[in-house]
Amino acid sequence: MEIAVFLKTFIAVFLAEMGDKTQLAVVGLASEETSKWTVFIASSLALIAVTGIGVLAGGLAAKYINPVYVKYGAGTLFIVIGLLIIFKK
């Protein structure tokens, strides 16, 4: 395992998820349900599944598209989604 890649990935995902709608949904579920461990395990598995899809898609895209363009595309899409949220479209 490459520790630099691990730390970069962990920090990026941790910061991206902090205060995200996913975390807010988990807060809401944990406040309603009596089994906090069930909410924790289910939400952790869901994040693992979604992350797996992202890793597979990124790996596949990198085979056919220059990784720099994948990063630009992802960044652009992130900005567009943010603008749509801001302007409520």
C-alpha positions as semicolon CSV with decimal commas, in nm:
position;residue;x (nm);y (nm);z (nm)
1;M;0,000;0,000;0,000
2;E;0,130;0,345;-0,089
3;I;0,093;0,561;0,223
4;A;0,103;0,889;0,028
5;V;-0,184;0,778;-0,197
6;F;-0,372;0,647;0,106
7;L;-0,339;0,974;0,298
8;K;-0,423;1,191;-0,004
9;T;-0,733;0,984;-0,077
10;F;-0,844;0,965;0,286
11;I;-0,810;1,340;0,339
12;A;-0,984;1,426;0,009
13;V;-1,282;1,196;0,076
14;F;-1,303;1,290;0,443
15;L;-1,317;1,662;0,364
16;A;-1,557;1,611;0,072
17;E;-1,799;1,412;0,287
18;M;-1,784;1,642;0,592
19;G;-2,115;1,827;0,606
20;D;-2,226;1,663;0,281
21;K;-2,584;1,553;0,227
22;T;-2,473;1,196;0,295
23;Q;-2,350;1,287;0,641
24;L;-2,666;1,487;0,709
25;A;-2,878;1,189;0,605
26;V;-2,683;0,966;0,846
27;V;-2,732;1,220;1,125
28;G;-3,106;1,214;1,058
29;L;-3,123;0,835;1,048
30;A;-2,914;0,798;1,363
31;S;-3,141;1,039;1,546
32;E;-3,450;0,835;1,453
33;E;-3,327;0,480;1,490
34;T;-3,251;0,300;1,814
35;S;-2,969;0,092;1,664
36;K;-2,687;0,337;1,594
37;W;-2,455;0,050;1,498
38;T;-2,697;-0,065;1,228
39;V;-2,705;0,287;1,083
40;F;-2,324;0,305;1,102
41;I;-2,268;-0,032;0,934
42;A;-2,531;0,020;0,664
43;S;-2,408;0,369;0,577
44;S;-2,045;0,251;0,577
45;L;-2,128;-0,036;0,339
46;A;-2,321;0,201;0,114
47;L;-2,022;0,437;0,097
48;I;-1,792;0,142;0,020
49;A;-2,023;0,031;-0,263
50;V;-2,047;0,379;-0,415
51;T;-1,672;0,427;-0,381
52;G;-1,612;0,093;-0,554
53;I;-1,825;0,206;-0,847
54;G;-1,627;0,531;-0,862
55;V;-1,293;0,350;-0,857
56;L;-1,405;0,111;-1,132
57;A;-1,541;0,397;-1,345
58;G;-1,224;0,602;-1,293
59;G;-1,002;0,307;-1,379
60;L;-1,203;0,234;-1,691
61;A;-1,204;0,599;-1,797
62;A;-0,826;0,621;-1,748
63;K;-0,778;0,340;-2,002
64;Y;-0,942;0,542;-2,277
65;I;-0,907;0,904;-2,167
66;N;-0,602;1,094;-2,046
67;P;-0,629;1,113;-1,662
68;V;-0,577;1,489;-1,677
69;Y;-0,896;1,521;-1,882
70;V;-1,081;1,295;-1,638
71;K;-0,980;1,529;-1,354
72;Y;-1,083;1,837;-1,554
73;G;-1,414;1,672;-1,643
74;A;-1,485;1,572;-1,284
75;G;-1,392;1,920;-1,158
76;T;-1,608;2,088;-1,419
77;L;-1,902;1,861;-1,340
78;F;-1,859;1,936;-0,969
79;I;-1,869;2,312;-1,038
80;V;-2,174;2,279;-1,267
81;I;-2,364;2,078;-1,006
82;G;-2,270;2,335;-0,741
83;L;-2,397;2,620;-0,960
84;L;-2,721;2,433;-1,029
85;I;-2,770;2,386;-0,656
86;I;-2,698;2,753;-0,589
87;F;-2,945;2,868;-0,855
88;K;-3,190;2,584;-0,777
89;K;-3,231;2,457;-1,132
